[in-house]
Amino acid sequence: MPVTSATAGAVRRAITDPLVPVVLVAMAAVAAAARDSMVLGWATVGALAGYSLSGSV
C-alpha cells in the first residue's frame, strides 16, 4: 500500500511534535532521580528548562 501525502504529513507532524522530546527528557529526569543520580537529574532538568526557554515549545 503506497504512502499518501496525507499519511506522510500526519506522520511528520507526530514525529516533530514538541511534546515528544519534552516527554523523553522528562522520562530521563525521572529515571535519573530514581537511580539517585543527582548530577544526571539536574542535567535533565536543565535540558527541559533550556528547551522551554529556547522558544521550541
C-alpha positions in Angstrom: 0.0 0.0 0.0 1.6 3.3 -1.0 2.0 6.1 1.5 -0.1 9.0 0.6 0.9 12.6 1.2 -1.8 12.9 3.8 -0.4 9.9 5.7 3.1 11.2 5.4 2.1 14.6 6.7 0.4 13.1 9.7 3.5 11.0 10.5 5.7 14.0 10.0 3.6 16.1 12.4 3.6 13.3 15.0 7.4 13.0 14.9 8.1 16.7 15.0 5.6 17.5 17.7 7.4 19.4 20.5 5.8 17.2 23.1 7.9 14.2 22.1 11.3 15.5 23.2 9.8 17.0 26.3 8.3 13.7 27.3 11.6 11.8 26.6 13.7 14.3 28.6 11.2 14.2 31.4 11.3 10.4 31.5 15.1 10.6 31.6 14.9 13.0 34.6 12.6 10.7 36.4 14.8 7.7 35.7 17.9 9.6 36.9 16.1 10.7 40.0 15.0 7.2 40.7 18.6 6.0 40.5 19.7 8.8 42.8 21.9 10.3 40.2 21.9 13.9 41.3 24.1 15.2 38.5 22.2 13.5 35.8 18.9 14.5 37.4 19.9 18.2 37.4 21.3 17.9 33.8 18.0 16.7 32.5 16.0 19.3 34.4 18.4 21.9 32.9 17.7 20.4 29.5 14.0 20.8 30.0 14.4 24.4 31.1 16.7 25.2 28.2 14.3 23.6 25.7 11.3 25.5 27.1 13.2 28.8 27.3 14.5 28.5 23.7 11.1 29.0 22.3 10.8 25.5 20.9 7.7 24.8 22.9 
